Amino acid sequence: MSLHLFCLFNSLFFFKRCPIFMEPQNLTGVSEFFLMGLSDDLKLQPLLFGLFLSMYLVTVLGNLLIILAVSSDPHLYTPMYFFLSNLSLADIGFSTTTIPKMLLNIQTHSRSITYADCLTQVSFFFLFGCLDNLLLAVMAYDRFVAICHPLHYPVIMNPCLCGFLVLVSLFSSLLDSQIHCLMVSQLTFCTSVEIRHFFCDAPQLLHLACSDTSINTILMYFMGAIFGGIPLSGILCSYTRIVSSILRVPSTGGKYKAFSTCGSHLSVVCLFYGTGLGVYLSSSVSPSPRKGAVASVMYTVVTPMLNPFIYSLRNKDIKRALWGIISRTD
């Protein structure tokens, strides 16, 4: 409750300052930044453009197919697939925040991004990234109720609760994005405006700032602990209870059936947090910003692209719905 009260009391202040709602005020004197991308080699640019364009199209098409399959098949009108369609929508937004600007810069041979566009990118990046995180936690809770309390599942996971959980995730993500946006908007930049990344990464902006960023750094870790640590703790707690419940099932077939209902979600969770942890460890071992940018491709581009494949290949209901759509178009 305290998180939501904080959001209510501070929403007007945050919303006036961040680009989702209106044009931000540039307090730094900097009009633009330069995104240095993944490589300075001009010969690699066409290859990078084709690769990332293909991955982006696969990401958008795959997640749209998941949303279309869930919305078109009445058998999929269940909480699990309702959350899955929202996760697919968040994945589309997450990829769209960074990749189109990167492709545009490669195509136009320009690396500039305006101050307002940079703040907008920071804001939407944390919005969809945090929404992905929270939805995975909500889906873990859904699997916990389905496996550990199957008889009470329809009563507990009713439509009102499902809608409420999605709205709480959305507004919590919005709060997280606005706090990061406000934090970046207060930074003062000097002459160096080159971001060694393919998008406006908040830690990179902190390194570029010539003002004191100690409070900003503490705030960033604090927000990460809240919006990253709490959902992850919820996922771990849910799966601890799920595994404990599955181990009590006497038959091997029953154990396999119970585990198969959460196998896809567990794969996505491992992919999402595994790639994020990999980026953190790689940046700790190698201080090179360019190598960190290459590593971040895994969770910003690859993970949203693979999610539809994980859910469709391991899920008979999704495959049946997709084949139904294909057969109706023939």
N, C-alpha and C positions, 0 to 999 in steps of 0.2 A: 504493500500500500504506500509506503514512503516514497518509492520510486515514482508512482503515479501522481502523488501529491506534489512532488518536486517538479514533475513535468508540467502540471497545471500552473503552478505559481511562476515558473520560469519560461513558459512557452512563448509568451508575448515578447519577452526580451530576446530570446534566441531567434525567434522567427523573424524579427525585424533586422537581424544582423546577417543572416545566412541566405545563400543564393537560391534555395529552393523556393523561397517565398518572395524575395524582391532583390533588386540589384545591391550587391554588397558595397560597403564603403572601403575604398582603398586607403588605408592609413599609413602605407609604407612608402609611397612614391614610386613603387615598381608597377609598371604597366603590363609586363609580360614576363613569362619564364620560357626557358628552352628545354624541351624534353629530348635528352640525348639518345634515347632509345636503347636497343639491345646491342647494336654494333655500329661502328663508324665506317665500316667497309662498304663502299658504294656498290660493289659487285654483289654483296649479300642482300641488298635492299629488295630487288625483285623477288628473290627466294622467300624472304621474310614476309613480303606482301602477300604472295600466293599462299604461303603456309597459314598465316593468321587469318586471311580471308576465308580459306577453306574451313578452318577450325571454328570460326565465328558462325559461318552458315550452317555447319553441322550442329553447333550448339543451339542456335535459334530454331532450326527445323526440328531437331530431336525433342526439345522441350515443348515446342508447340504441338507436336504430335501427342506427347503425353497429356497435355491439357485437353486437346481435342478428343482423345480416347476416353478420358475420364468424364468429360461433359456429354459425350454422345452415347455412352453405355449406361443404362439404368442400374446394371448390376454393380457398377463401380461407384454408386452414390453412397459411399461409406466414409467414416472419418479418416481412415488411412489414406484413401485416394484423394480426399478433399485436401488433406495436408500435402500430399505429393504434388497436386496441381499448383498449390501455392508455392511450393519449393521450386518447381519448374519455372514459374513466373519470376521468382527472385533470381534464379540462375540466369535468365535472359537479361534481366536488369543489371546484374553484376557484370556480365560480359560486355553489355552495351555501354557501360560506363567508361571502359578503358579502350577496347579494341578499335571501334570506329575512328576515334581520334588518332590512334597510332597509324591506322591504315591511311587516313587522310594526310598525315604528315609525311609518310613514305611516298605517297602518290604525288604530292605537291612539292616534294623536296624541301619542306619547311619543318622546323622543329619548334616553332613558337606556339605558345598557348597563353591567352590573356589571363590577367589576374582574376577576373570574374569567372572565367571558364575553369581555371585551376581550383578555385574554391568550390565551384559547383561539382567538379569531379571528386574532390575530397569528400564532399557531403554525400553524394550518391554512392560512392565506394563504401563508406561505412554504413550507410543505410541498408544496402542490399547484402553486404557481407555479414552484418549483425543479424539481419533477417534470416539469412541462410542458417546461421548458428542457432538462433532461437527456434526455428522451425524443426531443425534436427532434434532438439531437445523435446519439443512437443510431440514429435513422431515417436521418440523413445518412450515417452509416457503412454502414448496410445498403445504401443506394443506391450508395455508392461501390464496395462489393464486387460488387454485382449488375452494374454497368456496366463497371468496370475489370477485374474478375476473374470473368467469368461462368461459366467452366468449373469454377472452384473454389468457386462460391457455395454449393452444397448442403453441401459439406464444412466451409467456414468458418462459415457461419451455421447451425450445427446447433442443435437444440432446447435443448441444455444451455447453449450460449453465449447464446442469446436469453433464456432464463430468468435467467441470471446477470447479463446487462446490465440487465434490468428490476429485479432485486433490488438491484444496486449503485446504480441511479438512485433507488430508493425509500429505501434506507438513507442515501444521501448527502443526499437531500432532508430526511429526518427529522433528520439531524444539523444541517443548516442551520436548520431551523425551531426546534429546541431551543436552539440558540445565540442566535437572535434573541429567543426567549421568555425565556431567562435574562437577556439584556441588558435587556429591558424591565422584567422583574420587579425589577431592582436600582435602578430609577429612583425618585427621590423627587419627589412632586408637591405643589404648593402649592394655592392657592385656585382657580386656573384649571383647569377640567376640561372645557372645551368643545373638541371635536375638529372642526375645519373640514373634515369629510369624511363619507362615508356608511358608512365602516367604520373600524376601529381601525388606522390607518396608522402603522407604526413611526416614520417620520420626524416625523410630527405629534406623536407621543408624546414624542419627544426634544425638540421645541420647547416642549412644555408643562412639561417637567421643570425643577425649580428647583435640582437638583443639577448638578454638573459632568458634561457629556456628551461631552467631547472624546474620551475613550477609546472611548465607545460609537460615536461618529461614525466614528472610524478603523476600528473593528472592522466596522462596517456596510459601509464601502467595501472593506475587505479581503475580507469574505465575498462581496460582490458581484463582486469581481474573480475570485475562485476559482470560485464556482458560476454566475456569469454569463459571465465572460470566457473561461474554459477551454472550456465547451461551444460558445460562439460561435466560438472559434478552430478547434475541431474541425470545425464546420459549414463554415466558410470554406475550410479545408484540403481537406475532402472534395469540395466543389464545385469547387475549383480543379483537382483531379485529374480530376473528372468532366468538366468542360468541356474540359480538355486531351485526354481520351480521346475525347470525342464529335467534336472537331474533326479527329481523325485518321481518322474513318470516311469512306470515299470517297463513298458515295452520299448524296443528300439524304434519301431515304426512310429510310435507316439512321440518319442523324442525328436525324430527327424521332422515330423509334421509340424511340431511346435517351433522348432528352430527355423524351418523354411519360411515361416511367416515373418521373421525379422531378419533373414539373411541379407536381403537387398539393402535394408536400412543400415545394418551393421557395416556392410561394405562401403556405403557412401560415407558413413561417419569416419571409418578408418581412412578413407581417401581424403576427406576434407581436413581432418585434424592431422593426419600424417604428413600431407604436403605442407600445411602451415607450420608444423613443427620442424620439418626439413628446411624450410626457408629460414626459420629462426636460428637453427643450428648452423646452417651454412653461412649466415651473416655473422655469427659469433666466431666461427673458425676463420673465415676470410673477410677482412674488413672492406674488400673491394665492393663499391656500390654496384658496379656493372654485373658482377657475379650474383649479387643479391637480386638484381632485376631479372636475370635469366632464371634464377631459382623460383622467383615469384610467379613465373608463367604457369607453374604447376597448379597453384590454387586459384589463380585468376582466370585462366583459360582452359586448362586441361580438365580440372575437376567439373566445372559446369558442362563441359562437352561429354564427359563419360557418364554422368548421372543418368541420362535417359537410357543409355545402353545397359547399365547395370539393372535398372528397374524393368526394362522390357525383356531382356534376355533371361532373367531369373523369375519372371512373373507370368504365369499362364493367363491370368485375367487381362493383363495389359496386352499381351500378344493376341489374344482372342478379339479384344476390342479394336486393335489396329488392323487385323485382318478383316474385321467387319467393315471398317471404314474403306479399306482398299477394294473389297468386293462390291460395295455400294457405288463406287466411282467407276467401275468397269461397265 
